[in-house]
Amino acid sequence: MPTVKELETKLITHEVISVERYSTLVKRLDRMEMILVGSAGTLIVGMAGIIVTIVLKGVWHDEQKTRC
């Protein structure tokens, strides 16, 4: 049967390992969050560019038709 001192040592070791794993997990999640936010921003800007292009082409084609 383990002694109190042995159990305390095991518990402290477990706590230290858990803290390290948690900090690593938080860093990875922060990185993933930044990648996700950057990707979403890129998609939004890209879609806005496509919409603006479609609208402007429609306006430009309408102007060309009225000139002829």
Disulfide bonds with the S-S distance in Angstrom:
none
